[in-house]
Each structure stands twice: as C-alpha cells, then as structure tokens.
C-alpha cells in the first residue's frame, strides 16, 4: 500500500496551460494574502481583522482546491476509468472525504 502511494505522488496531470496559469495566479494571490496577515500580526493589528483575513485566505484556498479537483476529475480520473482502473473512483472519494 505504501508503495502505491509513493508512486501516485509522482504521477503527472495533463493540465492545460491556461488552467495552470490561472491556478498559479490564484496561489500567488493567496501567498500575498498570507504575507499580509503576517505583517498584520507584526503590526499588532486587531485580532478580528487578522481572523477575517485568514478566513478570506481559507476561502481562496478552498476555491483552488475545487478547481484542481475539477481538473482532476476531468483529466486523471476520466483517463484512468477509460483504462479500466475503477479504483481511481474510490481513491478520489477517499480524498474528497478528507477535504475541509
């Protein structure tokens, strides 16, 4: 089991370049948000303001997760099912179950 997990980590996703650019753009924005939160803490900003920014960052991360999951379903999962690998369905459900 551990070996199959290790192998799966190195699989490649056939992302379209436009999708990849959009995801990277969103991740860079999130990185900026997190850096901004760090500066808020350094500058002793009001706790509720910091919490609001953290919630906005979490929301942005969830949106990126959704977009990547959508790409995963339309590329990786679809291709594996075409190859006869139905195990990918259970693998994906197990992964979704742990998203928060």
C-alpha positions in Angstrom: 0.0 0.0 0.0 2.7 2.5 0.9 4.5 1.8 -2.3 1.4 2.6 -4.4 1.0 5.9 -2.5 4.6 6.8 -3.3 4.2 6.0 -7.0 0.9 8.0 -7.1 2.7 11.1 -5.8 4.8 11.2 -8.9 2.0 10.9 -11.4 1.6 13.8 -13.8 -1.6 15.7 -14.5 -2.2 16.7 -18.1 -3.1 20.3 -17.2 -3.9 22.7 -19.9 -1.5 25.7 -19.8 -4.4 28.2 -19.3 -5.6 26.2 -16.3 -2.1 26.0 -14.9 -1.6 29.7 -15.3 -4.9 30.5 -13.6 -4.1 28.2 -10.6 -0.6 29.7 -10.2 -2.1 33.2 -10.3 -4.6 32.3 -7.6 -1.9 30.6 -5.5 0.4 33.7 -5.8 -2.5 35.9 -4.6 -3.1 33.6 -1.6 0.6 33.8 -0.8 0.3 37.6 -0.9 -2.7 37.4 1.5 -0.8 35.2 3.9 2.2 37.5 3.8 -0.2 40.4 4.5 -1.6 38.5 7.5 1.9 38.0 8.8 2.5 41.8 8.6 -0.8 42.4 10.3 0.4 40.3 13.3 3.8 42.1 13.3 2.0 45.4 13.4 -0.3 44.4 16.2 -3.5 44.7 14.2 -6.8 44.0 15.8 -7.3 40.2 16.2 -10.7 40.2 14.4 -9.2 41.9 11.4 -6.5 39.2 11.3 -9.1 36.5 11.6 -11.1 38.0 8.8 -8.1 37.9 6.5 -7.3 34.3 7.5 -10.9 33.3 6.7 -10.6 35.0 3.3 -7.4 33.1 2.7 -9.0 29.8 3.6 -11.9 30.6 1.2 -9.4 31.3 -1.6 -7.6 28.0 -0.8 -10.9 26.1 -0.9 -11.6 27.6 -4.3 -8.3 26.5 -5.7 -8.9 23.0 -4.3 -12.2 22.9 -6.1 -10.7 24.0 -9.4 -7.9 21.4 -9.1 -10.4 18.7 -8.1 -12.5 19.6 -11.2 -9.4 19.3 -13.4 -8.5 16.0 -11.7 -12.0 14.6 -12.4 -11.9 15.7 -16.0 -8.4 14.5 -16.8 -6.8 12.0 -14.4 -10.0 10.2 -13.2 -11.6 10.1 -16.6 -8.4 8.7 -18.2 -8.0 6.0 -15.5 -11.6 4.9 -15.9 -11.1 4.7 -19.7 -8.1 2.4 -19.0 -10.4 0.2 -16.8 -9.0 1.4 -13.5 -12.2 1.8 -11.4 -10.1 2.0 -8.2 -9.5 5.7 -9.0 -13.1 6.4 -8.1 -12.7 5.1 -4.5 -9.4 6.8 -4.3 -11.0 10.1 -5.2 -13.9 9.7 -2.8 -11.5 8.9 0.0 -9.6 12.1 -0.9 -12.7 14.2 -1.0 -13.8 12.9 2.3 -10.7 14.4 3.9 -11.0 17.8 2.3 -12.0 20.6 4.7 
